[in-house]
Amino acid sequence: MNKNELIASISNETGLTKSDSAKALDAFVSSITSALKSGDEVRLVGFGTFAVSTRSATTGRNPRTGATIKIPARKQAKFKAGKALQDSVN
């Protein structure tokens, strides 16, 4: 499912127009993004948790030349599915 299909699905479920559904989805994504940028986690009970974790610096290898390269540490957004979501998928 891509973004347009998700907007259409939200529109059908809620009775909102597609433009209002698109605004709601964009606001949802924006809110989660800003919360993660500030270091908070977002918990949606029954759905899952969005959080930020840090990956430590590592060394890698260039497959073409075989030279070692340094991969810097960085932050990574993660999602952990909640129990209700996991149960409904299985």
N, C-alpha and C positions, 0 to 999 in steps of 0.2 A: 504494500500500500504506500503510495507516495503522498505528498502534502495535499495535492488537489483532491485526491480520493478521500483523505482524512477530513478535509473541510466539507466535502459533500456528505460524508457520513455524519459528522457533527450536525450539519444542517438538517438532515433527515431525522436524527434522533431528538433534536431540541425544538425544531420548528423555526429556528432562526434563519435569516437569509444567508446566502453563501458569503456575502461580504462581511456580515456581522460574525459569522463563524470563523472567517479568516482573521478578523481582528481579535477575537477571543483566543484563537490558537497562537497568534503572534504575541499577545500579551502573556499567555501562559509560558511560552518559550523564553520570552524576555525576562519574566520574573524569576524563573529558575536560573537563567544565565547570570543575572545580577546577584542572586543569592550565592551561587557557587563562586563568583568572582570575589565576593567579600569573605569567603571562607566558611560560610554557613552550609548546612546540609538541608535538603528538602525531603521531608517524610510525608508520603501520601499513604495513610493507613489502608491496607488492603491492596495497594498497587505496588509500591516500592519506595526505595530511597535513592535520591541523587546525592552524591558526595564527591569531594575532591580528595585525591590521594597524591602523594609525591613519589615519583620514581627516582631512584638514586642514579648517579652517573655511572656509566658502564663503558667498557671498551668493546668495539665491534671490529669487523673485518670487511674490507671492501672486496666483494666477490671477484671483481675483474683483476685487480692488481695484487690482492692478498695483503695489502698494507693495513695496519691497524689504525683505527680512528677512534676518537673519543666522542662518546654520546653524552651530552650534558644532562644534568638532572632537570626534571620538569614536573609540572603539575598535570594531572590527568583527571578528567571527569569520569565518574563511574556510576553505574546504576545497578542496584541489587533488587531483584524482584521480591515482592512481598509474598506471604504465604497464600493469600487468596488468589493472586494472579498465578502463582506457580501451580496451585491446585486446579485452577480452571484450564490451564494449558495441558496438564496431564490428564 
